[in-house]
Amino acid sequence: MKATWILTDGSERSLEVRHGDSLMSAATAAGIAGIIGECGGNMACATCHVFVTHDWTDRAGPPGAMEDAMLDATASERQAASRLSCQLVMTPALDGIRVTVPPEN
């Protein structure tokens, strides 16, 4: 399954992401700029903040209550499509997902 990160310079990086892996873990393993994942995916730092592209927001779904609270602590201003990529777990329904890396994380 594939996910694509749109980087701050406008370039794109696409990766194969295994079923059950978070987008954050795939991004940090591949060295995607701007996805830090300081807390290792424990939803305690918001350094894996992304904006889900418009055509994927319904499939990605809304953040849960804890994630919603953490999104208030992001370095880049929160948007309607903000998610923590540690909480976006790859499934067949998310195959092809596109997310934008915010200017600051």
DAUR-V457345 format. One record per backbone hydrogen bond with DSSP energy under -0.5 kcal/mol. CO is the residue of the C=O (numbers start at 1). NH is the residue of the N-H. E is the energy in kcal/mol with one decimal. If there is no record, write none. Layout:
{{CO & NH & E} {CO & NH & E}}
//
This chain:
{{1 & 17 & -3.2} {2 & 96 & -3.7} {2 & 97 & -0.5} {3 & 15 & -2.6} {4 & 99 & -2.7} {5 & 7 & -0.7} {5 & 13 & -2.3} {6 & 101 & -2.8} {7 & 10 & -2.2} {11 & 7 & -2.9} {13 & 5 & -2.9} {15 & 3 & -2.1} {18 & 21 & -2.2} {21 & 90 & -3.0} {22 & 26 & -1.9} {23 & 27 & -2.4} {24 & 28 & -2.8} {25 & 29 & -2.0} {26 & 30 & -1.4} {27 & 31 & -0.6} {27 & 32 & -2.7} {28 & 31 & -0.8} {32 & 35 & -1.7} {34 & 36 & -0.8} {37 & 40 & -2.1} {46 & 49 & -0.8} {47 & 36 & -2.4} {47 & 37 & -0.7} {48 & 85 & -2.2} {49 & 102 & -0.6} {50 & 52 & -0.6} {50 & 83 & -2.5} {51 & 100 & -3.1} {53 & 56 & -2.6} {53 & 57 & -0.7} {54 & 57 & -0.9} {56 & 60 & -2.4} {57 & 61 & -1.9} {64 & 68 & -2.9} {65 & 69 & -1.9} {66 & 70 & -2.1} {67 & 71 & -2.2} {69 & 72 & -1.1} {70 & 73 & -2.2} {71 & 74 & -0.9} {79 & 82 & -1.9} {81 & 52 & -2.7} {83 & 50 & -2.7} {83 & 85 & -0.6} {84 & 87 & -2.1} {85 & 23 & -0.9} {85 & 24 & -1.6} {85 & 88 & -0.7} {87 & 89 & -0.9} {88 & 23 & -2.3} {90 & 20 & -2.8} {91 & 94 & -1.6} {92 & 95 & -1.1} {94 & 97 & -2.6} {97 & 4 & -2.6} {98 & 53 & -2.4} {99 & 6 & -3.1} {100 & 51 & -2.5} {104 & 76 & -0.7}}
//
